[in-house]
Amino acid sequence: MTFFPECPLPLDEYPRVLLAHGGGGRLTQNLIERVLLPSFDNPFLAPLHDGALLDVDGGRLAFTTDSYVVQPPFFPGGDIGRLAVFGTANDLAMCGARPLYLSCSLIIEEGLPMEDLWRVIVSMKEAAVEAGVQVVTGDSKVVERGKGDGVFINTAGIGAVLSGLDVGSQRVQPGDEIVLSGSLGRHGIAIMALREGLSLDAAIESDSAPVFPLVEALVDEGIDIHMLRDPTRGGVSSSLNEIAGKSGAGIVIEESRLPVGPEVQGVCEILGLDPLYVANEGNFLAFVGAGQGERAVEVLRGYSLGREAVVIGRAVEEHPGVVIMKTLIGGERIVDVMSGEQLPRIC
């Protein structure tokens, strides 16, 4: 007889999986830390970084995987195919690795217009060229009509870690300066505005783009990078809370420094959203050594993708594991992880 241990999640509270379990907030953390991580625990998985770091024949490789279920599949500034390539390439970049190879697995719903599928594939091809990767293996499955959602994509990626670069939450220390490479919320708000049929004076486009060239530029300039993270699901808030929790450092950010475009801010106010919790797909957080933040910003602003880079805060000894924001009116508030689902199906 096979013995199944008791589920570590409280079944009386969550007898079924909710959308919020995939939203990047507290329920996602519970699912990962209480169900998935204990089941597969090993030294490569335990850091819960954007990918696993593997030592192979004297070199270091990064390995990552992600799945994409965004609706609608085509949106201003991109589509699900472009998102799948850039998203996985960026996860490799957050491991300090040059993206090299991807896999592509498609789950296609019966009835999907062949023209739509072709658009996705062409977009992936163009995105792979832009990101400097090759799609070297893959798979496809077709499910019955009504059993899918048009098309789902899974991509896995392999990259080569840059020589001498070691990034991870264990390297975060008080005094580190926190650099954000671009403005907040454009990806999530581009999709939400389209879903809600909002008529805007200026169209908001997703920021989906490959970020490795910016990471490489920081390394080439000798910036001491301690940690990298792309704030996708759950936005900057979830990323900072994960880093604070793993590193044990306190984090302070300044509201006055947060780069939020007026169009994004306007839609957030209409929909009751906080830009700190909205997904991004073309920027990243970098924890750099004390006194190196402004130099890092200068380097990033030399690239079109990094022209809005800014130092948003620092790591501190006080309030370990907690993220605090200094507000515009001179107060302070805790920036917590969202408990549910603020913005569903954006990646």
Protein Blocks (a to p, Z undefined) as FASTA:
>chain_A
ZZddddfbdfklmmbccfklmnopamlmmmmmmmmmmmmgcfklmnopabdcddeehiac
dddddddfbdcfbdghiafklmmmmmmmmmmmmnopacfbdcddddddehiafklmmmmm
mmmmmmmmmnopacfbdcdddddehiaghiacdddddddddehiacdfklgcghiacddf
bdehklmmmmmmmmnopacfbdcddfbdcfklmmmmmmmnopacfbdcddfehijmlmmm
mmmmmnopacdddfklpccdfklmmmmmmnopafklpccfkbccddddehilmmmmmmmm
mpfklmmgccfbdcdfbhghiacdddfkopacdddddfbdfbghiZZ
